Each structure stands twice: as structure tokens, then as C-alpha cells.
Amino acid sequence: MRARSATFVTSAARPDGFPAPDAPEIAFVGRSNVGKSSLINALVGQPGLARTSSTPGRTQLLNWFRVAPPPGLGTVPLAFVDLPGYGYAKVPVKMRAGWQPLIEAYLTDRAPLRLVVLIVDARRGAEAEEIDLAAWLSQRDVSMVVVATKVDKLAKNRREPALRAIQRAIAAPRLPIGFSALDGDGIPELWRVIAAAAHAADGASAR
């Protein structure tokens, strides 16, 4: 399952650079080097759309992509928004600290936001920053789905326990979606969640 099409739209370093809202938005957020770009690329079926790097912290702007959902999941275009990675980024601390108000401004005030995809490394589990962000989103009634990446690097008998541990740590209402960019695990399930959130009957925002 892959998007019918996906194209880069724009980047923004400040709220006044955010594009005019014209589609339901799905935001992707996670620690640096968690596999966020690989997840976006796998969803759209374009390996080079979101830039991937072995150097944590390369995504330093909010990046918008125009995405046409897979056949059968609606015809209304979506906007995928790639947020800067947090934690352990090999960039100056001052720059990294500056991302927090930018991310919070987006998550708090962006009217077309429908869903936040919170990405966790299945091997590492939910750490303090993921737990804090999940609580922050919950307090603001922002819709969220948790995705655990790199499940292919866990033995099969360790995958469900790892997902359940993440669910408990974050207090998520549902089991995280296990995802692998290598074998495509989790892509259909995540697309169904995204489509349901984007095309909610009342058209309400995520807050």
C-alpha cells in the first residue's frame, strides 16, 4: 500500500512561514534517528522524498509534503508534516532548544492538524521525552497514534512485549503499530488510521 502521489511543498523555520492550510495535516514527530524519514518514505512509496541520514538532527525545519492517499482510502489530498527530531541531535544545544517553541506552536495552533504520529524505536522503548510529549498531547486533546519503528530488528517473540511496554509507558489507548521499513510491516494499518483521522465525519481538528 502506497500513496498515489507525493511531492515536497515547502519548509518553515518560523510559524509565519507555515503555508496556508489547504488540506488535512498529519504530523510526524520522534527522536532523532528514530526512522521518521524512512517511515514517511515507506508510506508514500518514494525512498527519497523525506531526507534520511545517519547523522541525527538533520531535519531542522518543518517540512510539508502533498500526498494523495492510496486507492480506496479517499480522494482528498493530505499534507504530511515532518517535524524536527528531538533528543541526541548532533547540533548546537541552542539550535535544538529553539525547535521546541516551533514544534509547540505548530501542534498547539495549527487548525488543519488531524493526527500526530508519535514515533518510538521499538528496541529502545519509550523514554522520558516520548512520555512527556505523549502527556503534553493528551492534555491538549491532540489526536495521536504511536508507531514503533525497526521491529524487524527484534526477534519475533520479543515484538509484542516491546509494543506493550511502550503502550504502558506512554499510557496509549491502543497498542502501538509495529513498523519496519525493511519489510513493510505496519504500513497498511497506519494508512487506515491516517485516513480515518483525516476524513473524520465532523471535519474537526485534532484539538
C-alpha positions in Angstrom: 0.0 0.0 0.0 1.4 3.3 -1.0 0.3 6.9 -1.8 -0.9 7.6 -5.4 1.5 10.6 -5.4 3.6 12.7 -3.1 5.5 15.9 -3.6 7.5 18.3 -1.4 5.7 21.6 -0.8 7.7 23.9 1.5 9.8 24.2 4.6 9.4 26.6 7.5 11.7 27.8 10.3 9.1 30.0 11.9 5.3 30.0 12.4 4.9 32.9 10.0 6.4 30.7 7.3 3.8 28.0 7.6 1.9 27.5 4.4 -1.7 28.4 4.1 -3.8 25.5 5.2 -5.5 23.7 2.3 -5.6 20.0 3.4 -5.9 17.8 6.5 -2.5 17.6 8.1 -0.8 14.6 9.6 2.3 15.4 11.7 5.2 13.0 12.2 7.4 13.5 15.3 10.0 11.4 17.0 13.5 11.4 18.4 16.5 12.0 16.1 17.5 8.8 14.3 14.2 7.0 15.1 13.5 6.3 11.5 11.0 9.1 10.9 12.1 9.9 7.3 12.2 6.2 6.4 8.6 5.8 7.8 7.3 8.7 5.6 9.1 7.5 2.6 7.7 4.0 3.1 4.1 5.3 3.4 4.3 7.3 0.2 6.5 4.7 -1.7 9.2 7.2 -2.6 12.6 6.4 -1.0 14.0 9.9 -1.5 11.0 12.1 -0.6 11.9 12.8 3.1 15.7 13.1 3.5 17.2 10.3 5.5 20.6 10.5 7.2 22.8 8.5 9.5 23.5 11.8 11.3 20.8 12.6 13.9 19.2 16.0 13.8 19.4 16.7 10.0 15.7 17.7 9.9 15.9 21.2 11.3 12.7 22.7 9.7 9.1 21.8 9.5 8.6 20.2 6.0 5.3 19.9 4.2 4.5 17.2 1.6 1.4 17.0 -0.5 0.2 13.4 -0.5 -2.6 11.6 -2.4 -3.8 8.6 -0.3 -3.7 5.1 -1.6 -6.6 3.8 -3.7 -9.6 3.1 -1.5 -8.7 5.5 1.3 -10.2 8.6 -0.1 -9.5 11.1 -2.8 -8.9 14.3 -0.8 -5.2 15.2 -0.7 -3.4 15.2 2.6 -0.4 17.2 3.9 2.3 15.2 5.7 4.3 17.4 8.1 7.8 16.3 9.1 8.7 17.9 12.4 12.3 18.3 13.6 13.7 15.3 15.5 14.5 15.8 19.2 17.0 14.3 21.6 20.6 13.4 20.9 20.8 15.6 17.8 24.4 16.5 16.9 23.6 20.1 16.5 24.3 23.1 18.9 22.1 22.9 22.1 20.9 26.5 21.4 19.6 25.5 18.0 18.0 22.3 19.3 16.3 24.3 22.1 14.9 26.6 19.5 12.9 23.8 17.9 10.7 23.3 20.9 8.7 26.5 20.6 8.4 26.0 16.9 7.1 22.5 17.3 4.7 23.5 20.1 3.4 26.5 18.1 2.6 24.1 15.3 1.0 21.4 17.5 -1.0 24.0 19.5 -2.3 26.3 16.8 -2.4 24.5 13.5 -6.1 24.3 12.6 -5.9 21.6 9.9 -3.9 19.2 12.1 -5.8 15.9 12.3 -3.3 13.4 13.8 0.2 13.3 15.3 2.2 10.1 14.5 4.5 9.7 17.6 7.4 7.5 16.5 9.3 5.4 19.0 12.3 3.0 18.4 10.9 -0.5 19.3 14.3 -1.6 20.5 14.8 1.4 22.8 11.3 1.8 24.0 9.6 4.9 25.2 12.0 7.3 27.0 11.3 10.4 29.0 10.9 12.7 26.0 8.3 10.4 24.3 6.4 10.0 27.6 6.4 13.8 28.2 5.3 14.6 24.6 2.5 12.0 24.8 1.3 13.5 28.0 1.5 17.0 26.5 -0.5 16.0 23.5 -3.1 14.3 25.7 -3.5 17.3 27.9 -4.3 19.4 24.8 -6.7 16.8 23.2 -4.4 16.3 20.2 -5.2 13.0 18.4 -2.2 10.7 18.4 -1.1 7.3 17.2 2.1 5.6 18.4 4.3 3.8 15.9 7.2 1.6 16.9 9.8 1.5 14.2 12.6 -1.0 13.5 10.5 -4.0 14.8 12.4 -6.2 12.3 15.5 -5.8 14.5 13.7 -7.6 17.3 13.1 -11.4 17.5 9.5 -12.2 16.7 8.8 -13.4 20.2 10.0 -10.0 21.6 7.9 -7.8 19.4 4.6 -7.8 21.2 6.1 -7.5 24.6 8.1 -4.5 23.3 4.9 -2.9 21.9 3.0 -3.5 25.2 5.8 -1.9 27.2 5.7 1.2 25.0 1.9 1.3 25.4 2.2 1.1 29.2 4.9 3.8 29.4 3.0 6.3 27.2 -0.4 5.3 28.6 -1.6 4.9 25.0 -5.2 3.8 24.5 -4.2 1.3 21.8 -1.2 -0.9 21.1 1.4 0.9 19.1 1.7 0.0 15.4 4.8 -2.1 14.8 6.6 -0.8 11.7 9.5 -2.0 9.6 10.8 0.0 6.6 12.6 -3.2 5.5 9.7 -5.5 5.1 6.7 -3.1 5.1 5.1 -4.2 8.4 2.6 -1.7 9.7 2.1 0.3 6.5 -1.5 -0.7 5.7 -2.6 -0.4 9.4 -1.0 3.1 9.7 -2.6 4.2 6.4 -6.0 3.2 7.7 -5.5 5.1 10.9 -4.4 8.2 9.0 -7.3 8.0 6.6 -9.8 7.7 9.4 -8.4 10.7 11.2 -8.1 12.8 8.1 -11.6 12.2 6.9 -13.4 12.3 10.3 -17.1 12.9 9.6 -17.2 16.1 11.6 -14.1 17.6 10.0 -12.9 18.8 13.4 -9.3 19.5 14.0 -7.1 17.3 16.3 -7.7 19.6 19.3 
